[in-house]
């Protein structure tokens, strides 16, 4: 079974935490960590079997959109999402998404 990496980008820490929680509850995926892209933009990263990562990303996107609906702000909180099925081994060296951050390591 092939492994995949899933990424969901949102605006703000509270939405990022909610999306990450939803993703790991929706499917059998591992939370790799998150990257602060710029300002309040955060990318949540998970990995696992391809089908599970797809389900987790879909659930994360829906969670972010639900937060937008409940929010009184007019800003879009969901920014982007992608699933990389069976990433090439060279991708690990470039993106660092296949390794656990030191902050996450204690929870493995």
N, C-alpha and C positions, 0 to 999 in steps of 0.2 A: 504494500500500500504506500503510495507516494505522500510525502510530507509537503506542507504548504506554509506560506507566511501570509498573514492577513494584517492589513493596516486600515485604521479609521482615523481621519483627522477631524478634530473639532476645535471650537473656540471656547477656551476657559477650562479651569481645573475642575469645577463641579461637574460639568457635562462629561469631561474625560473620565472621571472616577465612575460615574454612573454607566457610561458606555463600556468601560473595562469590566465592571461587575456583571453587566448584562451579557457580554461576550463569553466570559468564562462559565456562566451559568447556563447558557444556551446550548453549548456543545462541549465535547471533550477536547479542549484546547489548553495550551499552556500560555499564561501571560508572560511574555518576554520582557516587557517594560514599556516605557513611553519616552518619546523624544520631544523636547520643547523645540519647535521649529523656529518660531519668532514671535515676539510679543506674547499674546495669549493663545497662539496656535499650538496644539499638542497632537501628536500622532500616537495612537495606542497600537501596540504590536503584539500579535499572538501567533502561535504556530501549532501545528498538529496535522492530522490526516486531512487531505484535501476537502472532503465532504464536510467535515466538522468545521474547518476554517471558513468555508463558504457560509455555513449556517451561522457561525459566530459573527461574521462580518455583517450579514444581513440583519441579524438581531441588533448589533451595535448601531447600524444605520437607522433602524426603526426607533431605537431608544433615543438617539440624538434628535431625530425629527419630532418625537413625542415631547421632548424637553423644549424644543422650539415652540410647539403649540402651547405648552403650559407657561412659557416665559412671556413676560409683558414687553420684552424688548423686540425691536423690529429687526435685529441682527440675525443672520443665519448662523446657527451654532454648528450644524453639520457642514463640513467643507469638502471632504472627498473620502473615497474608500477604494481599496483594491485588494485582490487576492492574487498571490503569485504561486501557482501550483508547481510543485517540483522545481524549486529554484536551482539554478546551476550552482555548483560548489564554489565558483569564483565570486558569486554574489555575496557570500558571507564575508569575504574580505573587504568588499566595497561598502556594504550597508550596515554591517555589524548587527543585523536583526536576528541572526541565528544564535547569538550568544546571550546569556543572561547578564543583566547589569549587576553590579555588586550589591545594589540595594535590594534586588529581587532574590539573589542567591540564597539568603537565609530562609526563604519560604519554600524552596524546592523540596 
